[in-house]
């Protein structure tokens, strides 16, 4: 991007998010997961000097990145240093009414790229995985203190790991585990050879599951989505980028429920529920990264973007032709 600061990190599905959110000058936007500030930079440029961007991040290291962002921010800005579910509740109590709210879910690139944080199975580091390393239980606390059955349950629930029970047994047998490599070696010893030498890292789902458990990520999403939706001004837009099925399923179901009309049981001759949709889906299917973006940034491979518009009862509907234009991918990837 022209004029970007030297430490600018291009975020996943950046152009698509901005296109589908359609920020306008003077609007209020809430970035629920500031991270490296890539999405925030693009949105801030669109809302301009009369707009306001509220950035949220629980990671203490994000505060220094926000300070660098603030130095060149093209709009009014504010930083809220807590998890996004709590921050949205605080903003609701203040009476903030944003036009845009968006979430880039999961672990951020700065967290993955810092080997000392313990999020990556590619580097030896303390087994931590906390997005806010100043509070809560670490991954080491979980694997060294929980019973084996509970560890297996976490791996199945949050990682959809088929070898959850054998991995849990190996973890218990090797206690105490102190580093990421300790955990990787436990997983390698527990999974079948086809998994050890197959495509993808054998510890990927185990790391995902422990990270989600440590940071209570799914409960955060479940709490944040309805709060964010209630905050939105009529006609406002909510967007979310998910990176695995557990996240995306929650976003999909929430937006589908908001967009649902009649909820009467099948077979009734007339509608008696009088339920009307509260949302208009801008993306009827999840928007995925282009081949070009995945080639440039492999982390985009699993990304899924969904956006919905809060219906303004006093305004005209967005219309099918416009909706189709917003979620249908261009034939070329020149904008990337």
C-alpha positions as CSV (number, residue, x, y, z in Angstrom):
1,X,0.0,0.0,0.0
2,X,1.4,3.4,-0.9
3,X,2.4,5.5,2.0
4,X,2.3,2.6,4.5
5,X,4.6,2.8,7.5
6,X,7.7,0.6,7.2
7,X,6.5,-2.0,9.8
8,X,3.1,-2.3,8.0
9,X,1.8,-5.9,7.8
10,X,-0.6,-6.7,5.1
11,X,-3.5,-8.5,6.8
12,X,-5.5,-11.5,5.5
13,X,-8.4,-10.6,3.1
14,X,-7.7,-6.9,3.5
15,X,-9.2,-5.6,0.2
16,X,-12.2,-7.9,0.6
17,X,-13.0,-6.8,4.1
18,X,-12.8,-3.1,3.2
19,X,-15.0,-3.7,0.1
20,X,-17.6,-5.6,2.0
21,X,-17.7,-3.3,5.0
22,X,-17.8,-0.3,2.7
23,X,-16.5,2.3,5.2
24,X,-17.5,5.9,4.6
25,X,-16.1,9.2,5.7
26,X,-17.1,10.2,9.2
27,X,-18.2,6.8,10.4
28,X,-17.4,5.1,13.7
29,X,-15.6,1.7,13.3
30,X,-14.6,-0.8,16.0
31,X,-11.6,-3.1,15.3
32,X,-12.1,-5.9,17.8
33,X,-8.7,-7.5,17.2
34,X,-6.1,-4.8,16.4
35,X,-3.2,-7.2,16.1
36,X,-0.6,-5.5,13.8
37,X,-3.1,-2.8,12.7
38,X,-3.3,-3.8,9.0
39,X,-7.1,-3.8,8.8
40,X,-7.3,-0.8,11.0
41,X,-5.0,1.2,8.7
42,X,-7.2,0.5,5.7
43,X,-10.5,1.3,7.5
44,X,-9.0,4.4,9.0
45,X,-8.1,5.8,5.6
46,X,-11.7,5.3,4.4
47,X,-13.4,6.9,7.4
48,X,-11.0,9.9,7.3
49,X,-10.4,12.8,9.7
50,X,-14.1,13.1,10.7
51,X,-14.3,9.4,11.5
52,X,-13.4,7.5,14.7
53,X,-11.7,4.1,15.0
54,X,-11.8,2.2,18.3
55,X,-9.1,-0.5,18.4
56,X,-9.4,-3.4,20.9
57,X,-6.7,-5.9,21.9
58,X,-6.0,-7.9,25.0
59,X,-2.3,-8.4,24.2
60,X,-0.2,-5.9,26.1
61,X,2.3,-5.8,23.2
62,X,-0.5,-4.4,20.9
63,X,-0.4,-1.2,22.8
64,X,3.0,-0.2,21.5
65,X,1.9,-1.1,17.9
66,X,-1.1,1.1,18.4
67,X,1.1,4.0,19.5
68,X,3.0,3.7,16.2
69,X,-0.3,3.5,14.3
70,X,-1.6,6.5,16.2
71,X,1.4,8.6,15.0
72,X,0.1,8.5,11.4
73,X,-3.5,7.6,11.9
74,X,-5.8,9.5,9.4
75,X,-8.7,9.6,11.8
76,X,-9.6,9.9,15.5
77,X,-8.5,6.9,17.4
78,X,-8.9,5.1,20.7
79,X,-7.4,2.0,22.2
80,X,-9.2,-0.4,24.6
81,X,-6.8,-2.8,26.3
82,X,-8.9,-5.8,27.1
83,X,-10.5,-8.8,25.5
84,X,-13.1,-7.9,22.8
85,X,-16.1,-9.4,24.6
86,X,-15.4,-7.2,27.7
87,X,-14.5,-4.2,25.6
88,X,-17.7,-4.4,23.6
89,X,-19.7,-4.5,26.8
90,X,-17.9,-1.5,28.1
91,X,-18.5,0.4,24.9
92,X,-22.2,-0.6,25.0
93,X,-22.5,0.9,28.5
94,X,-20.9,4.1,27.2
95,X,-23.6,4.3,24.5
96,X,-21.2,4.0,21.6
97,X,-23.1,3.3,18.3
98,X,-20.6,2.2,15.6
99,X,-21.3,2.0,11.9
100,X,-18.8,-0.9,11.5
101,X,-17.6,-3.7,13.7
102,X,-15.1,-6.3,12.5
103,X,-13.2,-9.2,14.1
104,X,-10.0,-10.9,12.8
105,X,-10.3,-14.0,15.0
106,X,-7.7,-16.3,16.4
107,X,-4.0,-15.7,17.0
108,X,-2.4,-12.6,15.4
109,X,0.7,-12.6,13.2
110,X,2.8,-10.8,15.8
111,X,1.9,-13.4,18.4
112,X,2.8,-16.3,16.0
113,X,6.0,-14.6,14.9
114,X,7.3,-14.0,18.4
115,X,8.9,-17.4,19.3
116,X,8.9,-16.5,23.0
117,X,5.1,-16.5,23.2
118,X,4.7,-20.3,22.7
119,X,2.0,-20.1,20.0
120,X,4.2,-21.8,17.3
121,X,5.2,-25.4,17.1
122,X,8.1,-24.4,14.8
123,X,10.2,-22.8,17.6
124,X,11.2,-23.9,21.0
125,X,9.8,-21.6,23.6
126,X,8.0,-21.7,27.0
127,X,4.7,-23.4,26.7
128,X,2.6,-20.3,27.3
129,X,0.0,-19.4,24.5
130,X,-1.7,-16.7,26.5
131,X,-2.8,-13.7,24.5
132,X,-2.4,-11.7,27.6
133,X,0.6,-13.2,29.3
134,X,0.0,-11.2,32.5
135,X,-3.1,-13.2,33.5
136,X,-4.7,-16.6,33.4
137,X,-3.4,-20.2,33.1
138,X,-0.8,-21.0,30.5
139,X,-0.7,-24.0,28.2
140,X,1.9,-25.6,30.5
141,X,-0.5,-25.2,33.4
142,X,-3.2,-27.2,31.5
143,X,-1.0,-30.0,30.2
144,X,0.8,-30.5,33.6
145,X,-2.2,-30.2,35.9
146,X,-5.3,-31.5,34.2
147,X,-6.3,-35.1,34.3
148,X,-5.7,-37.1,31.1
149,X,-9.4,-37.4,30.3
150,X,-9.9,-33.7,30.5
151,X,-6.9,-33.0,28.2
152,X,-8.3,-35.5,25.7
153,X,-11.7,-33.7,25.9
154,X,-10.1,-30.4,25.2
155,X,-8.2,-31.8,22.2
156,X,-11.4,-33.3,20.8
157,X,-13.6,-30.3,21.5
158,X,-11.3,-27.4,20.4
159,X,-8.9,-29.2,18.0
160,X,-11.2,-31.9,16.5
161,X,-8.1,-34.1,17.0
162,X,-8.8,-37.8,16.2
163,X,-5.9,-39.0,18.3
164,X,-6.9,-37.0,21.3
165,X,-6.9,-39.9,23.8
166,X,-3.5,-41.2,22.8
167,X,-2.0,-37.7,22.8
168,X,-3.4,-37.1,26.2
169,X,-1.9,-40.3,27.6
170,X,1.5,-39.4,26.1
171,X,1.3,-35.9,27.6
172,X,0.6,-37.3,31.1
173,X,3.4,-39.9,30.8
174,X,5.9,-37.2,29.9
175,X,5.1,-34.7,32.6
176,X,6.3,-32.1,33.3
177,X,6.2,-30.5,29.8
178,X,7.8,-27.1,29.8
179,X,8.4,-26.1,26.2
180,X,6.7,-26.2,22.9
181,X,9.1,-28.8,21.7
182,X,8.2,-31.0,24.7
183,X,4.6,-30.9,23.5
184,X,5.5,-31.5,19.9
185,X,7.5,-34.6,20.8
186,X,4.7,-35.9,22.9
187,X,2.3,-35.5,19.9
188,X,4.7,-37.1,17.5
189,X,5.1,-40.1,19.8
190,X,1.3,-40.5,20.1
191,X,0.0,-40.2,16.6
192,X,0.1,-42.8,13.8
193,X,3.0,-42.8,11.4
194,X,0.6,-41.6,8.6
195,X,0.0,-38.5,10.6
196,X,3.6,-37.9,11.6
197,X,4.7,-38.0,8.0
198,X,1.6,-36.7,6.3
199,X,0.7,-33.2,5.0
200,X,0.6,-30.6,7.7
201,X,2.3,-30.6,11.1
202,X,1.1,-33.4,13.4
203,X,0.9,-31.0,16.4
204,X,-1.2,-28.3,14.6
205,X,-4.6,-29.3,16.1
206,X,-3.1,-29.9,19.6
207,X,-1.7,-26.4,19.6
208,X,-4.9,-25.0,18.3
209,X,-7.0,-26.7,21.0
210,X,-4.7,-25.7,23.9
211,X,-4.6,-22.1,22.6
212,X,-8.4,-21.9,22.4
213,X,-8.7,-23.3,25.9
214,X,-6.1,-21.0,27.4
215,X,-7.7,-17.9,26.0
216,X,-11.3,-19.0,26.2
217,X,-11.7,-18.0,22.5
218,X,-14.9,-19.7,21.6
219,X,-16.8,-18.3,24.6
220,X,-15.4,-14.9,23.7
221,X,-16.9,-15.2,20.2
222,X,-20.3,-16.3,21.6
223,X,-20.4,-13.4,23.9
224,X,-19.1,-10.8,21.5
225,X,-21.2,-11.4,18.4
226,X,-24.6,-10.5,20.0
227,X,-23.1,-7.5,21.8
228,X,-21.5,-6.2,18.7
229,X,-24.7,-6.6,16.7
230,X,-26.7,-4.7,19.4
231,X,-24.2,-1.9,19.3
232,X,-24.4,-1.4,15.6
233,X,-26.3,1.5,14.2
234,X,-29.2,0.7,11.8
235,X,-27.6,0.1,8.4
236,X,-24.2,-0.8,10.1
237,X,-22.1,-3.7,9.1
238,X,-20.5,-6.6,11.0
239,X,-17.7,-8.6,9.6
240,X,-15.6,-11.5,10.9
241,X,-12.6,-13.4,9.5
242,X,-12.4,-17.0,10.9
243,X,-9.5,-19.4,10.5
244,X,-11.0,-22.7,11.4
245,X,-14.4,-24.4,11.4
246,X,-15.1,-23.8,15.1
247,X,-14.9,-20.1,14.7
248,X,-16.6,-19.9,11.3
249,X,-19.5,-22.1,12.4
250,X,-20.3,-19.7,15.2
251,X,-20.2,-16.6,12.9
252,X,-22.2,-18.4,10.2
253,X,-25.0,-19.5,12.6
254,X,-25.2,-16.1,14.3
255,X,-25.6,-14.2,11.1
256,X,-28.0,-16.8,9.6
257,X,-30.2,-16.5,12.7
258,X,-30.2,-12.7,12.5
259,X,-31.2,-12.9,8.8
260,X,-33.9,-15.4,9.3
261,X,-37.5,-14.4,8.8
262,X,-40.4,-16.7,9.7
263,X,-39.5,-19.3,12.3
264,X,-42.9,-21.0,12.4
265,X,-42.9,-24.8,12.3
266,X,-43.2,-26.3,8.8
267,X,-46.8,-27.0,7.7
268,X,-48.6,-24.0,9.2
269,X,-50.9,-22.5,6.6
270,X,-50.0,-18.9,7.7
271,X,-47.2,-17.3,9.6
272,X,-48.0,-16.7,13.3
273,X,-44.6,-15.8,14.6
274,X,-44.4,-12.3,13.0
275,X,-40.6,-12.7,13.1
276,X,-38.8,-10.4,10.7
277,X,-35.1,-10.5,9.7
278,X,-32.7,-8.2,11.5
279,X,-29.8,-8.7,9.1
280,X,-29.2,-8.8,5.4
281,X,-26.3,-11.1,4.4
282,X,-23.7,-9.4,2.3
283,X,-21.9,-12.7,2.0
284,X,-24.3,-15.6,1.4
285,X,-21.2,-17.9,1.4
286,X,-17.9,-17.4,3.1
287,X,-15.4,-15.3,1.1
288,X,-12.0,-17.0,0.8
289,X,-8.6,-15.8,-0.1
290,X,-7.5,-15.8,-3.7
291,X,-4.8,-18.2,-5.0
292,X,-2.5,-15.2,-5.3
293,X,-3.0,-14.1,-1.7
294,X,-2.5,-17.7,-0.4
295,X,0.7,-17.9,-2.5
296,X,2.0,-14.7,-1.0
297,X,0.7,-15.4,2.5
298,X,0.0,-19.1,3.4
299,X,-1.7,-18.0,6.6
300,X,-4.6,-16.9,4.4
301,X,-5.4,-20.4,3.2
302,X,-7.9,-21.2,5.9
303,X,-9.4,-17.7,6.2
304,X,-13.2,-17.3,5.8
305,X,-14.8,-13.9,5.7
306,X,-18.5,-13.2,6.4
307,X,-20.3,-9.8,6.5
308,X,-23.9,-8.8,7.3
309,X,-25.7,-5.5,7.3
310,X,-28.1,-4.5,10.1
311,X,-31.4,-3.7,8.5
312,X,-32.5,-0.1,8.8
313,X,-36.3,-0.3,8.8
314,X,-36.5,3.3,7.5
315,X,-34.1,2.7,4.5
316,X,-34.4,0.8,1.2
317,X,-32.9,-2.8,1.2
318,X,-29.5,-3.2,-0.3
319,X,-30.9,-5.2,-3.2
320,X,-29.9,-8.5,-4.8
321,X,-27.7,-7.1,-7.6
322,X,-25.6,-5.1,-5.1
323,X,-25.3,-8.0,-2.8
324,X,-24.1,-10.3,-5.5
325,X,-21.5,-7.8,-6.6
326,X,-20.1,-7.5,-3.1
327,X,-19.4,-11.2,-2.5
328,X,-18.6,-12.5,-6.0
329,X,-14.8,-12.5,-6.5
330,X,-13.4,-10.5,-9.3
331,X,-12.0,-12.5,-12.2
332,X,-8.5,-11.2,-11.7
333,X,-6.4,-10.6,-8.6
334,X,-4.8,-7.4,-9.7
335,X,-5.8,-5.5,-6.6
336,X,-3.6,-7.8,-4.6
